[in-house]
């Protein structure tokens, strides 16, 4: 009879430990998921801002008058002749 009580007590302690471990694992998984969602939202926001800026820059460049640049002249190197 005492053997059965010891076994039941050990089983109960093990089950309690296992339940606590499962709860911690569940909490960690929830925290990881919350961080993932926050990172995804931040990334989406930054991407939208970048795309909006690129579009504004593209429109500004398309509407800006084109400047004609002066043709570049090549600088000639003085060739030193040895006599």
ROMARLUM-792181 format. One record per atom (N, C-alpha, C, CB): residue number from 1; atom name; x, y, z; residue in three letters. Coordinates in pm, whole numbers, plus 50000, padded with zeros to 5 digits. Glycine has a CB too. Layout:
<sites>
<site NUM,CA,<X,Y,Z>,ALA> ...
</sites>
This chain:
<sites>
<site 1,N,<50081,49882,50000>,UNK> <site 1,CA,<50000,50000,50000>,UNK> <site 1,C,<50086,50126,50000>,UNK> <site 1,CB,<49908,49999,50119>,UNK> <site 2,N,<50190,50125,50080>,UNK> <site 2,CA,<50280,50240,50088>,UNK> <site 2,C,<50352,50259,49954>,UNK> <site 2,CB,<50383,50222,50202>,UNK> <site 3,N,<50379,50146,49887>,UNK> <site 3,CA,<50446,50152,49758>,UNK> <site 3,C,<50359,50225,49656>,UNK> <site 3,CB,<50479,50011,49708>,UNK> <site 4,N,<50229,50202,49660>,UNK> <site 4,CA,<50136,50268,49569>,UNK> <site 4,C,<50128,50418,49598>,UNK> <site 4,CB,<49997,50204,49581>,UNK> <site 5,N,<50128,50453,49725>,UNK> <site 5,CA,<50122,50596,49762>,UNK> <site 5,C,<50248,50669,49716>,UNK> <site 5,CB,<50104,50613,49914>,UNK> <site 6,N,<50363,50604,49731>,UNK> <site 6,CA,<50488,50666,49686>,UNK> <site 6,C,<50488,50686,49535>,UNK> <site 6,CB,<50609,50579,49729>,UNK> <site 7,N,<50438,50585,49465>,UNK> <site 7,CA,<50433,50592,49320>,UNK> <site 7,C,<50337,50703,49275>,UNK> <site 7,CB,<50389,50457,49262>,UNK> <site 8,N,<50222,50711,49339>,UNK> <site 8,CA,<50126,50816,49306>,UNK> <site 8,C,<50182,50955,49337>,UNK> <site 8,CB,<49995,50794,49383>,UNK> <site 9,N,<50252,50967,49447>,UNK> <site 9,CA,<50311,51095,49484>,UNK> <site 9,C,<50419,51135,49383>,UNK> <site 9,CB,<50371,51088,49626>,UNK> <site 10,N,<50499,51039,49341>,UNK> <site 10,CA,<50603,51067,49241>,UNK> <site 10,C,<50540,51106,49108>,UNK> <site 10,CB,<50695,50945,49222>,UNK> <site 11,N,<50436,51035,49070>,UNK> <site 11,CA,<50366,51066,48946>,UNK> <site 11,C,<50304,51206,48952>,UNK> <site 11,CB,<50257,50962,48918>,UNK> <site 12,N,<50248,51240,49066>,UNK> <site 12,CA,<50187,51372,49085>,UNK> <site 12,C,<50292,51483,49076>,UNK> <site 12,CB,<50115,51378,49221>,UNK> <site 13,N,<50407,51462,49140>,UNK> <site 13,CA,<50514,51563,49133>,UNK> <site 13,C,<50564,51578,48990>,UNK> <site 13,CB,<50632,51524,49227>,UNK> <site 14,N,<50580,51466,48921>,UNK> <site 14,CA,<50628,51471,48783>,UNK> <site 14,C,<50527,51543,48694>,UNK> <site 14,CB,<50653,51329,48729>,UNK> <site 15,N,<50399,51515,48714>,UNK> <site 15,CA,<50295,51580,48634>,UNK> <site 15,C,<50293,51730,48662>,UNK> <site 15,CB,<50156,51517,48664>,UNK> <site 16,N,<50310,51770,48787>,UNK> <site 16,CA,<50313,51911,48823>,UNK> <site 16,C,<50431,51980,48755>,UNK> <site 16,CB,<50322,51929,48976>,UNK> <site 17,N,<50547,51915,48759>,UNK> <site 17,CA,<50667,51971,48694>,UNK> <site 17,C,<50645,51982,48544>,UNK> <site 17,CB,<50791,51883,48724>,UNK> <site 18,N,<50588,51879,48484>,UNK> <site 18,CA,<50563,51879,48341>,UNK> <site 18,C,<50464,51989,48302>,UNK> <site 18,CB,<50510,51743,48296>,UNK> <site 19,N,<50360,52007,48381>,UNK> <site 19,CA,<50261,52112,48354>,UNK> <site 19,C,<50324,52250,48360>,UNK> <site 19,CB,<50144,52103,48453>,UNK> <site 20,N,<50408,52273,48461>,UNK> <site 20,CA,<50476,52402,48474>,UNK> <site 20,C,<50567,52425,48355>,UNK> <site 20,CB,<50556,52408,48605>,UNK> <site 21,N,<50636,52322,48310>,UNK> <site 21,CA,<50725,52333,48195>,UNK> <site 21,C,<50645,52367,48069>,UNK> <site 21,CB,<50804,52203,48176>,UNK> <site 22,N,<50531,52301,48052>,UNK> <site 22,CA,<50446,52330,47936>,UNK> <site 22,C,<50395,52474,47937>,UNK> <site 22,CB,<50327,52233,47932>,UNK> <site 23,N,<50360,52524,48055>,UNK> <site 23,CA,<50313,52662,48066>,UNK> <site 23,C,<50423,52760,48029>,UNK> <site 23,CB,<50263,52690,48209>,UNK> <site 24,N,<50546,52735,48074>,UNK> <site 24,CA,<50659,52822,48039>,UNK> <site 24,C,<50685,52818,47889>,UNK> <site 24,CB,<50787,52780,48116>,UNK> <site 25,N,<50679,52698,47831>,UNK> <site 25,CA,<50699,52686,47687>,UNK> <site 25,C,<50593,52763,47610>,UNK> <site 25,CB,<50698,52539,47646>,UNK> <site 26,N,<50470,52752,47654>,UNK> <site 26,CA,<50360,52823,47590>,UNK> <site 26,C,<50379,52974,47599>,UNK> <site 26,CB,<50226,52783,47653>,UNK> <site 27,N,<50422,53021,47715>,UNK> <site 27,CA,<50445,53164,47734>,UNK> <site 27,C,<50559,53214,47644>,UNK> <site 27,CB,<50478,53194,47881>,UNK> <site 28,N,<50664,53136,47634>,UNK> <site 28,CA,<50777,53174,47548>,UNK> <site 28,C,<50733,53180,47402>,UNK> <site 28,CB,<50895,53075,47565>,UNK> <site 29,N,<50654,53082,47359>,UNK> <site 29,CA,<50606,53082,47221>,UNK> <site 29,C,<50518,53203,47194>,UNK> <site 29,CB,<50527,52954,47192>,UNK> <site 30,N,<50436,53243,47289>,UNK> <site 30,CA,<50352,53362,47273>,UNK> <site 30,C,<50438,53487,47262>,UNK> <site 30,CB,<50254,53375,47389>,UNK> <site 31,N,<50542,53495,47344>,UNK> <site 31,CA,<50631,53612,47339>,UNK> <site 31,C,<50705,53619,47205>,UNK> <site 31,CB,<50733,53606,47455>,UNK> <site 32,N,<50750,53506,47156>,UNK> <site 32,CA,<50819,53503,47027>,UNK> <site 32,C,<50725,53546,46915>,UNK> <site 32,CB,<50875,53362,46999>,UNK> <site 33,N,<50602,53497,46919>,UNK> <site 33,CA,<50503,53534,46817>,UNK> <site 33,C,<50472,53684,46822>,UNK> <site 33,CB,<50373,53452,46835>,UNK> <site 34,N,<50461,53739,46943>,UNK> <site 34,CA,<50434,53882,46957>,UNK> <site 34,C,<50551,53964,46901>,UNK> <site 34,CB,<50410,53919,47106>,UNK> <site 35,N,<50673,53922,46927>,UNK> <site 35,CA,<50789,53991,46872>,UNK> <site 35,C,<50792,53981,46719>,UNK> <site 35,CB,<50918,53933,46931>,UNK> <site 36,N,<50755,53865,46667>,UNK> <site 36,CA,<50753,53847,46522>,UNK> <site 36,C,<50651,53939,46456>,UNK> <site 36,CB,<50722,53701,46487>,UNK> <site 37,N,<50534,53949,46518>,UNK> <site 37,CA,<50429,54036,46465>,UNK> <site 37,C,<50474,54182,46470>,UNK> <site 37,CB,<50297,54018,46544>,UNK> <site 38,N,<50537,54222,46580>,UNK> <site 38,CA,<50584,54359,46593>,UNK> <site 38,C,<50691,54390,46488>,UNK> <site 38,CB,<50639,54384,46735>,UNK> <site 39,N,<50781,54297,46466>,UNK> <site 39,CA,<50886,54317,46367>,UNK> <site 39,C,<50827,54324,46226>,UNK> <site 39,CB,<50990,54204,46375>,UNK> <site 40,N,<50730,54239,46198>,UNK> <site 40,CA,<50667,54240,46066>,UNK> <site 40,C,<50594,54373,46043>,UNK> <site 40,CB,<50568,54122,46052>,UNK> <site 41,N,<50527,54424,46146>,UNK> <site 41,CA,<50457,54552,46132>,UNK> <site 41,C,<50556,54666,46109>,UNK> <site 41,CB,<50371,54581,46258>,UNK> <site 42,N,<50666,54664,46183>,UNK> <site 42,CA,<50768,54768,46167>,UNK> <site 42,C,<50828,54762,46027>,UNK> <site 42,CB,<50878,54753,46274>,UNK> <site 43,N,<50856,54642,45980>,UNK> <site 43,CA,<50914,54625,45846>,UNK> <site 43,C,<50817,54674,45739>,UNK> <site 43,CB,<50949,54478,45822>,UNK> <site 44,N,<50690,54642,45753>,UNK> <site 44,CA,<50590,54687,45656>,UNK> <site 44,C,<50579,54839,45654>,UNK> <site 44,CB,<50452,54625,45687>,UNK> <site 45,N,<50583,54901,45771>,UNK> <site 45,CA,<50576,55047,45781>,UNK> <site 45,C,<50697,55110,45713>,UNK> <site 45,CB,<50568,55092,45928>,UNK> <site 46,N,<50817,55060,45744>,UNK> <site 46,CA,<50937,55116,45684>,UNK> <site 46,C,<50940,55095,45532>,UNK> <site 46,CB,<51061,55054,45747>,UNK> <site 47,N,<50892,54982,45487>,UNK> <site 47,CA,<50888,54956,45343>,UNK> <site 47,C,<50793,55052,45274>,UNK> <site 47,CB,<50845,54809,45315>,UNK> <site 48,N,<50677,55076,45334>,UNK> <site 48,CA,<50581,55170,45277>,UNK> <site 48,C,<50639,55311,45271>,UNK> <site 48,CB,<50450,55170,45359>,UNK> <site 49,N,<50709,55351,45376>,UNK> <site 49,CA,<50772,55483,45376>,UNK> <site 49,C,<50879,55493,45267>,UNK> <site 49,CB,<50832,55513,45513>,UNK> <site 50,N,<50959,55388,45252>,UNK> <site 50,CA,<51064,55389,45150>,UNK> <site 50,C,<51005,55396,45010>,UNK> <site 50,CB,<51153,55265,45164>,UNK> <site 51,N,<50901,55317,44986>,UNK> <site 51,CA,<50838,55318,44853>,UNK> <site 51,C,<50774,55454,44823>,UNK> <site 51,CB,<50732,55208,44844>,UNK> <site 52,N,<50712,55515,44923>,UNK> <site 52,CA,<50652,55647,44903>,UNK> <site 52,C,<50759,55751,44871>,UNK> <site 52,CB,<50574,55689,45028>,UNK> <site 53,N,<50872,55744,44939>,UNK> <site 53,CA,<50981,55838,44913>,UNK> <site 53,C,<51038,55816,44774>,UNK> <site 53,CB,<51092,55823,45019>,UNK> <site 54,N,<51058,55691,44736>,UNK> <site 54,CA,<51110,55662,44603>,UNK> <site 54,C,<51015,55713,44495>,UNK> <site 54,CB,<51133,55512,44586>,UNK> <site 55,N,<50885,55698,44516>,UNK> <site 55,CA,<50786,55747,44418>,UNK> <site 55,C,<50790,55898,44411>,UNK> <site 55,CB,<50644,55698,44455>,UNK> <site 56,N,<50799,55965,44527>,UNK> <site 56,CA,<50806,56111,44528>,UNK> <site 56,C,<50933,56159,44457>,UNK> <site 56,CB,<50802,56164,44673>,UNK> <site 57,N,<51043,56093,44481>,UNK> <site 57,CA,<51169,56129,44414>,UNK> <site 57,C,<51159,56107,44264>,UNK> <site 57,CB,<51285,56048,44471>,UNK> <site 58,N,<51094,55999,44225>,UNK> <site 58,CA,<51079,55970,44082>,UNK> <site 58,C,<50993,56077,44014>,UNK> <site 58,CB,<51016,55831,44060>,UNK> <site 59,N,<50882,56116,44080>,UNK> <site 59,CA,<50796,56221,44023>,UNK> <site 59,C,<50868,56354,44017>,UNK> <site 59,CB,<50669,56234,44105>,UNK> <site 60,N,<50945,56385,44119>,UNK> <site 60,CA,<51019,56510,44120>,UNK> <site 60,C,<51122,56513,44008>,UNK> <site 60,CB,<51088,56530,44256>,UNK> <site 61,N,<51189,56402,43986>,UNK> <site 61,CA,<51288,56394,43880>,UNK> <site 61,C,<51221,56403,43742>,UNK> <site 61,CB,<51369,56264,43892>,UNK> <site 62,N,<51103,56345,43728>,UNK> <site 62,CA,<51033,56348,43600>,UNK> <site 62,C,<50982,56489,43569>,UNK> <site 62,CB,<50917,56248,43601>,UNK> <site 63,N,<50943,56564,43671>,UNK> <site 63,CA,<50889,56699,43650>,UNK> <site 63,C,<50996,56806,43647>,UNK> <site 63,CB,<50789,56731,43758>,UNK> <site 64,N,<51116,56776,43688>,UNK> <site 64,CA,<51223,56875,43692>,UNK> <site 64,C,<51272,56900,43550>,UNK> <site 64,CB,<51339,56828,43783>,UNK> <site 65,N,<51303,57027,43519>,UNK> <site 65,CA,<51358,57055,43386>,UNK> <site 65,C,<51496,56991,43371>,UNK> <site 65,CB,<51367,57209,43360>,UNK> <site 66,N,<51520,56943,43253>,UNK> <site 66,CA,<51647,56876,43229>,UNK> <site 66,C,<51756,56980,43210>,UNK> <site 66,CB,<51639,56782,43106>,UNK> <site 67,N,<51864,56961,43278>,UNK> <site 67,CA,<51977,57051,43266>,UNK> <site 67,C,<52076,56993,43168>,UNK> <site 67,CB,<52044,57077,43404>,UNK> <site 68,N,<52118,57078,43075>,UNK> <site 68,CA,<52218,57032,42981>,UNK> <site 68,C,<52355,57056,43041>,UNK> <site 68,CB,<52203,57103,42843>,UNK> <site 69,N,<52430,56954,43044>,UNK> <site 69,CA,<52563,56967,43101>,UNK> <site 69,C,<52662,57002,42991>,UNK> <site 69,CB,<52606,56837,43173>,UNK> <site 70,N,<52761,57080,43026>,UNK> <site 70,CA,<52864,57118,42931>,UNK> <site 70,C,<52947,56994,42900>,UNK> <site 70,CB,<52953,57234,42986>,UNK> <site 71,N,<52986,56982,42774>,UNK> <site 71,CA,<53069,56865,42741>,UNK> <site 71,C,<53201,56871,42817>,UNK> <site 71,CB,<53094,56857,42589>,UNK> <site 72,N,<53239,56760,42864>,UNK> <site 72,CA,<53363,56753,42941>,UNK> <site 72,C,<53481,56745,42844>,UNK> <site 72,CB,<53362,56632,43037>,UNK> <site 73,N,<53583,56823,42876>,UNK> <site 73,CA,<53703,56818,42793>,UNK> <site 73,C,<53805,56733,42865>,UNK> <site 73,CB,<53759,56961,42764>,UNK> <site 74,N,<53876,56659,42788>,UNK> <site 74,CA,<53977,56573,42846>,UNK> <site 74,C,<54105,56652,42866>,UNK> <site 74,CB,<54002,56450,42757>,UNK> <site 75,N,<54162,56639,42978>,UNK> <site 75,CA,<54288,56707,43006>,UNK> <site 75,C,<54399,56627,42942>,UNK> <site 75,CB,<54311,56722,43159>,UNK> <site 76,N,<54485,56699,42873>,UNK> <site 76,CA,<54596,56632,42806>,UNK> <site 76,C,<54716,56631,42899>,UNK> <site 76,CB,<54631,56701,42671>,UNK> <site 77,N,<54775,56521,42901>,UNK> <site 77,CA,<54896,56509,42981>,UNK> <site 77,C,<55014,56557,42896>,UNK> <site 77,CB,<54918,56363,43031>,UNK> <site 78,N,<55097,56634,42958>,UNK> <site 78,CA,<55215,56683,42888>,UNK> <site 78,C,<55313,56567,42875>,UNK> <site 78,CB,<55281,56805,42963>,UNK> <site 79,N,<55345,56537,42753>,UNK> <site 79,CA,<55440,56427,42729>,UNK> <site 79,C,<55579,56484,42734>,UNK> <site 79,CB,<55413,56356,42590>,UNK> <site 80,N,<55655,56435,42825>,UNK> <site 80,CA,<55793,56483,42838>,UNK> <site 80,C,<55881,56396,42750>,UNK> <site 80,CB,<55841,56479,42988>,UNK> <site 81,N,<55949,56462,42656>,UNK> <site 81,CA,<56038,56389,42565>,UNK> <site 81,C,<56180,56397,42617>,UNK> <site 81,CB,<56030,56444,42421>,UNK> <site 82,N,<56242,56286,42620>,UNK> <site 82,CA,<56381,56283,42662>,UNK> <site 82,C,<56471,56287,42538>,UNK> <site 82,CB,<56411,56157,42747>,UNK> <site 83,N,<56568,56370,42544>,UNK> <site 83,CA,<56660,56381,42431>,UNK> <site 83,C,<56791,56316,42459>,UNK> <site 83,CB,<56682,56523,42396>,UNK> 
</sites>
